[in-house]
Amino acid sequence: MTQPNNLLTKLFQGVAVVAIAALFVGLGFWQLERAADLKASLKVAQTVDTNVVPLQSVAQPRVALGADAFNKTVSLTGKYIANFKAPNQDDGAGVVSDWEVALAQVDERSAILVVRGLWSERMNNPEIQQSMNIDIQGVLVASQSTDRTDNTPGVISRLDSAVIVGLTDLDLYDGYILARSEASDGQELQRTRVTEEKINPKIPGYYWQHISYVVIWWLMAAVVLYLPFYRRRVTP
């Protein structure tokens, strides 16, 4: 009975070794996928679609932005009905400054936040009145998730329509627009335009860090497969 028992034991050991090695190989492929996803997310975060499309074609009020709406260059014609200061904003160059943000009424029932430029230049176009139609083109960006300051009258804590929902009866769009150009009656409004904040990907870590984990997991799989043969060689 000893020989069958030894054979069964070796069979179980062999299955266990293969299973553990397969687990390590699978973890390596998982890290490889995370590295690819991280690379793709960085590309999406840094790429702006410069083809201009109407805002209503990629977004709807009271509906969360879809992934295909991020960083789209959109156009709309609306009226500025409120202005806010957004302090401590960080642009794509890492410059921290206060921004002027306006609430643009898109139609009779909806509105969206528009970053017009620097707060220090808010008086550059004194002729602009709330009753005027403004033609706007800009990049549609996801709402900020962290506060930069406290909400106070005329000041918003972050670029997010959720922080002003109690100030208007209009249906608000998710996200906000970074204005690239504004015009009234065909006359372009001159402002210093701000650039997109650098977006951190939701996948943690760095690309080469994930690649190094791939190598480690696959190396461990090779070690597990080699150990039984090594033990046989050193056993007298």
matplotlib code that plots the C-alpha trace (Angstrom):
import matplotlib.pyplot as plt

x = [0.0, 3.0, 3.7, 0.1, 0.1, 3.4, 2.0, -1.1, 1.0, 3.2, 0.1, -1.4, 2.0, 2.2, -1.3, -0.5, 2.7, 0.9, -2.0, 0.3, 2.4, -0.8, -1.9, 1.4, 1.1, -2.4, -1.3, 1.4, -1.2, -3.4, -0.6, 0.1, -3.6, -3.4, -0.2, -2.1, -5.2, -3.0, -1.2, -4.6, -6.1, -3.1, -3.6, -7.3, -6.6, -4.1, -5.9, -8.4, -10.7, -10.5, -13.5, -16.2, -19.6, -22.7, -22.9, -26.3, -24.9, -22.6, -24.2, -27.6, -28.6, -29.0, -27.2, -23.7, -21.1, -20.3, -16.7, -17.0, -17.9, -14.7, -12.3, -14.7, -14.5, -18.1, -20.0, -23.1, -24.8, -26.1, -26.4, -24.2, -26.6, -24.2, -20.5, -18.4, -14.8, -13.0, -9.9, -6.8, -7.2, -4.2, -3.8, -2.0, 1.3, 1.0, 0.2, -2.2, -4.6, -8.1, -10.5, -13.7, -16.5, -19.8, -23.1, -24.2, -27.9, -28.1, -31.9, -35.0, -34.5, -30.7, -27.3, -23.7, -20.6, -18.0, -14.5, -14.0, -10.4, -8.5, -10.4, -8.0, -9.3, -13.0, -13.4, -11.9, -15.3, -17.5, -19.9, -21.0, -24.5, -26.5, -29.1, -26.5, -26.1, -22.5, -21.1, -18.9, -16.4, -14.4, -13.4, -15.9, -14.2, -15.3, -16.4, -13.8, -14.2, -12.2, -12.8, -10.2, -11.9, -15.1, -18.4, -19.2, -21.4, -19.9, -17.3, -17.5, -15.4, -14.8, -15.8, -18.8, -22.5, -23.4, -22.1, -24.6, -27.6, -29.4, -28.8, -30.9, -34.0, -32.4, -31.4, -27.6, -25.1, -22.5, -18.9, -17.9, -16.5, -13.0, -13.7, -11.3, -13.2, -16.2, -17.9, -20.7, -22.4, -19.3, -16.9, -14.4, -13.9, -10.2, -9.2, -6.3, -7.6, -6.6, -5.6, -6.8, -5.7, -3.5, -5.7, -4.4, -5.5, -7.8, -5.5, -2.8, 0.9, 3.1, 3.4, 6.9, 5.9, 3.2, 5.6, 8.1, 5.3, 4.7, 8.3, 8.2, 5.0, 6.3, 9.7, 7.9, 5.9, 9.2, 10.7, 7.7, 7.9, 11.7, 11.7, 10.4, 13.2, 15.8, 14.7, 15.1, 18.7, 19.8, 18.1, 20.7]
y = [0.0, 2.3, 2.7, 3.8, 6.2, 7.7, 8.0, 9.8, 12.1, 13.0, 13.6, 16.0, 17.8, 18.1, 19.6, 22.0, 23.2, 23.7, 25.5, 27.9, 28.6, 29.3, 31.7, 33.6, 33.7, 35.0, 37.7, 38.7, 39.0, 41.1, 43.5, 43.6, 44.6, 47.3, 48.7, 48.9, 50.5, 53.0, 54.0, 54.3, 56.4, 58.8, 59.2, 59.9, 62.4, 64.3, 64.3, 67.0, 66.3, 69.6, 68.8, 71.2, 69.6, 71.1, 70.7, 69.0, 66.3, 64.9, 65.9, 66.4, 68.3, 66.3, 63.3, 62.3, 62.8, 59.7, 58.7, 59.7, 63.3, 64.0, 66.5, 67.2, 70.6, 71.9, 74.9, 76.7, 80.0, 81.2, 84.0, 84.5, 84.7, 84.5, 84.8, 83.0, 83.1, 79.7, 80.1, 78.0, 76.4, 74.6, 74.7, 72.4, 74.2, 73.8, 77.5, 78.1, 81.1, 82.2, 81.7, 83.4, 81.0, 81.9, 80.1, 80.0, 79.5, 77.2, 77.3, 78.1, 75.1, 74.3, 75.8, 74.9, 76.3, 78.0, 78.9, 82.2, 82.9, 84.6, 86.3, 89.2, 89.9, 89.7, 93.4, 93.2, 93.2, 95.6, 95.8, 92.2, 92.1, 89.2, 89.7, 89.2, 86.1, 84.8, 82.3, 79.9, 77.3, 75.3, 71.9, 69.9, 68.7, 66.3, 67.9, 68.3, 66.0, 67.8, 71.3, 74.0, 76.4, 76.9, 77.9, 81.5, 84.1, 84.5, 81.8, 78.2, 75.5, 73.5, 73.3, 71.2, 72.1, 70.2, 73.1, 75.6, 73.4, 75.4, 78.7, 78.1, 76.4, 75.5, 71.9, 71.8, 69.9, 67.7, 68.9, 72.3, 74.1, 75.6, 78.4, 78.7, 81.5, 83.8, 86.1, 88.6, 89.7, 88.4, 90.3, 88.0, 88.7, 88.9, 87.0, 85.0, 81.4, 78.8, 75.2, 71.9, 70.7, 67.7, 64.7, 61.8, 58.4, 56.3, 53.4, 53.7, 53.3, 53.9, 52.1, 50.7, 49.7, 47.5, 46.0, 45.2, 43.3, 41.3, 40.2, 39.4, 37.3, 35.3, 34.8, 33.4, 31.0, 29.8, 29.3, 27.2, 25.0, 24.6, 23.7, 20.1, 19.3, 21.1, 19.0, 15.8, 16.8, 17.6, 14.6, 11.8]
z = [0.0, 0.4, -3.3, -4.2, -1.3, -2.5, -6.0, -4.7, -2.6, -5.5, -7.7, -5.1, -4.8, -8.5, -8.8, -5.9, -7.6, -10.9, -9.2, -7.3, -10.4, -12.4, -9.7, -9.9, -13.7, -13.5, -11.1, -13.6, -16.3, -14.0, -13.3, -17.1, -17.7, -15.0, -16.6, -20.0, -18.3, -16.5, -19.8, -21.5, -18.7, -18.8, -22.6, -22.2, -19.4, -21.4, -24.8, -25.8, -28.7, -30.7, -32.9, -31.8, -31.1, -29.5, -25.7, -25.9, -28.3, -25.6, -22.3, -20.7, -17.6, -14.4, -16.0, -15.1, -17.8, -19.8, -20.5, -24.1, -23.1, -21.1, -22.8, -25.7, -27.2, -27.1, -28.1, -26.8, -26.8, -23.4, -20.9, -17.9, -14.9, -12.0, -11.3, -8.7, -7.5, -7.5, -5.3, -5.3, -8.7, -10.2, -14.0, -16.3, -15.8, -12.0, -11.5, -8.6, -8.9, -8.4, -11.4, -12.5, -13.0, -14.5, -14.6, -18.2, -18.9, -21.9, -22.4, -20.4, -18.1, -17.8, -17.1, -16.8, -15.0, -17.3, -16.3, -18.0, -16.9, -14.1, -11.3, -11.6, -15.1, -14.3, -15.1, -18.6, -20.3, -18.4, -21.4, -20.9, -19.3, -18.0, -20.8, -23.6, -25.5, -25.4, -27.9, -26.0, -27.0, -24.5, -23.1, -21.2, -18.0, -15.2, -11.9, -9.2, -6.3, -3.6, -2.1, -2.5, 0.0, 1.8, 0.2, 1.0, -0.8, -4.3, -3.7, -4.6, -2.9, -6.1, -9.7, -9.3, -10.1, -6.9, -4.7, -6.3, -6.7, -3.9, -5.7, -8.8, -10.0, -13.3, -14.1, -14.0, -16.2, -14.7, -15.1, -16.2, -19.3, -19.6, -22.0, -25.0, -26.6, -25.9, -28.4, -28.3, -31.5, -33.4, -31.2, -29.4, -25.7, -24.9, -21.7, -20.4, -20.7, -18.2, -19.0, -17.7, -14.4, -14.6, -13.9, -11.8, -13.1, -10.9, -11.2, -8.5, -9.0, -12.0, -15.3, -14.7, -11.2, -12.6, -15.1, -12.3, -10.5, -13.7, -13.6, -9.9, -10.2, -13.2, -11.5, -8.5, -10.8, -12.3, -8.9, -7.8, -10.8, -10.4, -6.7, -7.0, -9.5, -7.3, -4.3, -6.3, -7.3, -3.8, -2.2, -1.6]

ax = plt.figure().add_subplot(projection="3d")
ax.plot(x, y, z, "-o")
ax.set_aspect("equal")
plt.show()
